[in-house]
Amino acid sequence: MQQAIEKADVLIEALRWIRTFRGKITVIKLGGSVMEEQRAITHLLLDILFMETVGMQPVVVHGGGAAISRAMQKAGIQPRFVRGRRYTDEETLKIVEEVLAYEINESLARGIEELGGRAQALNFRTKNVLFGRKLVLQDENGEPVDLGYVGEVTRVDADTIKELCNQGVVPVIPSMCLADDGSGVKLNVNADTAATAVAQAVKAEKLVFLSDVNGVRLRKDDPNSLIHSLTAEQARELIRQGVIDAGMIPKVEACLETLKHGVNKIHIIDGRLRHSLLLEVYTTKGVGTEIIRDGATPSNGA
């Protein structure tokens, strides 16, 4: 009986957040080592299905770097990275399209449907929703850096995404885009920046990054030093102090930029933790780091 009462208490705790976020869009970015663990993916898809069932409107944006690298090696192509981006020539682009836009994208949508939900893979042979241009970076001398077919998102078909959400269908979007100049050129896009572009375009309530760590930590190698809630200014100060460093810097900077465009909260959580999405969204404390606007009231998990 006590166990049953505790289960009821959990549901009552979740009730507040279920009512608060009913009918609101949450963009969920899948990527990293999470994509390599089938059990973790299954639990995440269950979480996403739960969110849709109780009235939230989840949108999935995903990468698939490890699978792409494996396919490249199988094809005898050595992966090469320039300034943290995968150099994408024509051969690499074909592999990225096949693995990311079709195999992974359609597998995730199929996984949600096999669990009893409804999902739509939004790729080049169904309905593309991301448009952009070639990404231009500069080296330390100000000279352009050649990245091949690597792009940045400049336009999102937000109407299609919202329409699917309103129909109870989970949109599943790969991190690729079509050139917005009508040329039909396809471009490889960083999944974090694709997710932020989608979140901004649909004016999402939340953007959740599923990471390989449990969030922002005071001490990089100590998971127990997790910071549950940060304002934008506090996050900037931690970057200045060097507490947030290396690969976490671009992720946090993307979060700060997204807050400026109307998204209310960004969460960074460990996607390998079973049901981490539900624990972060539907419990008061949460299991990761939330980043909120300056002056907003922290609420940790929600």
Buried (B, 14 or more C-beta within 10 A) or exposed (E): EEEEEEEEEEEEBBEEBBEBBEEBBBBBBBBBBBBBEEEBBBBBBBBBBBBBEBEBBBBBBBBBBEBBBBBBEEEEBEBEEBEEBBBBEEEBBBBBBEBBBBBBBBBBBBBBBEBEBBBBBBBBEBBBBBBBBBBEBEEEEEEEBEBBBBBBBEBBBBEBBBEBBEEEBBBBBBBBBBBBEEEEBBBBBBBBBBBBBBBBBBBBBBBBBBBEBBBBBEEBEEEEBBBBBBBBEBBBEBBEEEBBEEEBEEBBBBBBBBBEEBBBBBBBBBBBBEBBBBBBBBBEEBBBBBBBBEEBEEBBBB
